[in-house]
């Protein structure tokens, strides 16, 4: 194995780096191993594609492990389960879950506890989000109904400005059930009068993070409500909507790779 000495001043003089690849090439794997690896990679891509928000990640994992023999149980059900593998979902926000696989030894022998965090940077649509212009004469200068947002999850604002998004979520009906909502949108650039203002108070009140808005593609507010199946803005206040990035698959035919392209890693749901 070839050794390369690190130049003085970079690291300690006696620190060496291996010039050889630390991990084997895919060429050393069997066809069966390559097939298994590809299945796992495709599973990760599928998860990243379908799980942009916390409740989507919970639903995806729930469906996945249900096929592996895990039983879904109600949170307040205290009856013992005949199945040694089961899980619970948060019945309200559906943004968290608990997965249990019982062992064979008594609890006094200890247990393994694994915690994971679902991170879903996005633009959260405000409950009263419709942007209206003060001057009726200026309405024609704006592209239909626009939605005000709140950045969520530590996003990097320049990654979002001028990008297409999917607005997804649900509305809560009177009987407590949910109706899923999804439509396309576009993140508009920050307000012109804010960008060119020299007033520090205005800059603080309308920072780029607070000025991001979604161009919905609906020509008017009534068309927006009608397209979402809502009667009025009060019904809109009962919705839970988030704007998430659109990340297409880009094939690299030379190597038969598929790349997830679009935003940086700060805009991906991850567990």
N, C-alpha and C positions, 0 to 999 in steps of 0.2 A: 504493500500500500504506500503510495507516494505521500510524503509529508511536506507541507508548506509552512515555513516559518513566517509569522506575522511581523511586519516591519516595526521597528522601534517607534514607540509613541502611539501605536494603534492600540495594542493590548500589552499584556505582560510579555517580556521577551521569550519566556519559556512556554508560551501558549501556542499550541499547534492546531491547525485545521486539516481535516482530511480532504484530499482532492478527489476522493472517490465518492460516487453517489451514495448517500446514506440509506436509500431505499432501492429495492430491486426494480428493474424495468418490467413492464407488463409482458415483455417477450418471454420472461422466465416462467410465466404462469401457464397452467394447462387450460384447455378450452373450457373445462367445467368451472375452473376458478375465475376465468375471465367472464363467463356468463353470470356467475354469482356476483362479481364486482359490478357488472353493468346493471344488474337488477337493483343493487343497492344505490348506485348513482341515480338511476331513473326514479327510484323511490324518493330520494332527496329532492330531485328536481320537481317531481309531482307535488311533494309537500310544500316546497317554496312557492309553486305556482298557485296552489289552491288555498294556502294559509297566509293571507296577507294581514289578518287581524286576529286578536286573541281568541274570539269565539269561533273563528274558522279553524284555527289550530286545534282547539278542543274537539270540535266536531270531527275533524280529520283523524285525529288520534283515536277518538272513541270508535269510529267506524273501523279503523285499522285493527285495533286490539280486540274488538268484538269478533272479528274473523279469526282471531287466534285463540278463542275460547274464553275470553274475559266476559264476565256477566255485568251488565249495567244495573246498578242498584239505586234506589231512591235515598236521598240524603237523610231523611228522618225515619227510615225503615231500620228498626233495631233488631229485627229477627235475624237469627244466624243464617248464613248462606250455606247451601250444600256445595257450592263451588268454592274452591280454594283460591281462585283468581277472579277478581271483580274490581269495579271502579265506580266512583261517584262523580257527578257533575254539579257545579254550582247552578242551581235551578233558576237563579234570578238573572245574572249577567252572562252566565255561561262562559266566563273568562278564566275559570280555574277548574282543576279536577284533581282527584286523588285516586291513584292506582295501587291496588293491594295484591300481593301474591303471598299467600300464607306459607310458612315453612313447616317442617315436620317436627322441629324441636320446640320445646316450651319457650314462652316469651322470656323467661328468666335467663335463657341462654343468649339473649340479645337479638337485635334485628338490624337490617340495613335500611337506611333512610336516604333517599336521593331527592334533592330539590332542584327544580329547574324554573327558569324565568322566561316568560313569553314576552318578547320585545317587538312591538309593532309600530315603528315610526309612521306617522300619517298626518293628514290634515283633517282635523275633526270639524264637521260642519256645525255652526252655531244653531241653537234652537230657534232663534229668530234671525235667520241668515240673509234674507233677501236684500240685496243692495238696491236702494232707490236713489235716483239723482234728485237733488233739490230743485234744480231749474228744469221745468218741463221742456224748454227749448233745447236742452242738452241731451235729452233722452235718445235722440237719433244718433248720437256719437258713441253709443255704447252697445255692446253685442248682447241684447236680450237679458234674460234673468241671470243674475250672478249671485253667488253664495259666499258669504263671509266665512272665514275659517279660523281655527285655533291650531297652531302647530303642536303636535304631540309626539313625544318620544325623542326629543333632541335632534330634530332634522337639520340638515344643512340647506339653508334657504336657496342658494344658487343652483343646487341640484334639482330644484322643483320648478323654478320659474320658467314658463314657456313650455312645460312638458304636458303630455296627455296623461289623464288619470282615469281610473274607474271609481265612481262614487257608489259605494255599496253599504248595505245596512238593512234596517228593518223598521217597520212602523208597528206600534202596539195597538191592536184593535180593542174595542170596548169589552169584549169577552176575555181579554187578557192574552189572546193568541198573537202570534207574530206573522207579519206579511213581509217577505223579503223584497228589497228594493235594489236595483242596480241600473245605472246609466253612465254614459260616457261624459267626460268633462275635460276641461283644459285649464291649467293654472295660468292666469293672466299675469302680466307684468305689474309691478307696483304702480300706484297712482302717480300720474305725472306731476300733479301739483305738490306732491310730497317729495318726489325725487329732486326737484329743482328748488325746493324751499331752503332758505338760509336761516329760518327761525328754529332755534334749538328746541323750543317747547313743542313745535309741530313735529320735529324729527323724533322726539322722545315719545310723543303720543301715537305717531303713525310710523313706527319703525318697520323695516321690511318684513320682519317676522309677524307683525300685526296687520300687514296690509295685503297678504296673500288672499286671493279670491279665486273661485272656480267659475269659469264661463261654462254654462250648462248646455248650451246648444238649443235651449228652448227660447222662442222669440219673445215670450212675455211670461209674467207671473201666473196668469190663469192657465196658460199652456203647460207650464211647469207642474202646477198642482194637478191638472187633468192627466198629464202623462204619468204621474206617480199614483194616481187613483185617490187623491186627497180632495176634500171639499173646500178647505180654507187654510189660512196660515196657522190657525190654532191646531188643526190636525197635523200640520208640518212640525209643530213644536213637540209632538209625541213621537217623532221619528228619531232614530239613532243612525247617523250617517257619517261615513269616513271616506276621504279621498285617498286612494292607494295607487302606487305607481303601476304602469303598464310595462311589464318586462317581457318582450318577445324572445323566442328561441332563435338563435342565429347559427345555422349549420356551417361548420368548417369542413368541407367535403374532402380536403386533402388528407385530413387525419380522422375523418368520420367522427368529429366532435360536435357537440351542441353546447353553445354558450348562452348563459343568461345575460342579456345585455340591457342597458338602460341606466338605472341609477347606481349610486355607490352603495356600499354595504350598510350604511346608516338607514337605508330605506327598505330593508328587507325584514320580514318577520323571521325570527329565529328562536330556537329553543336550545 
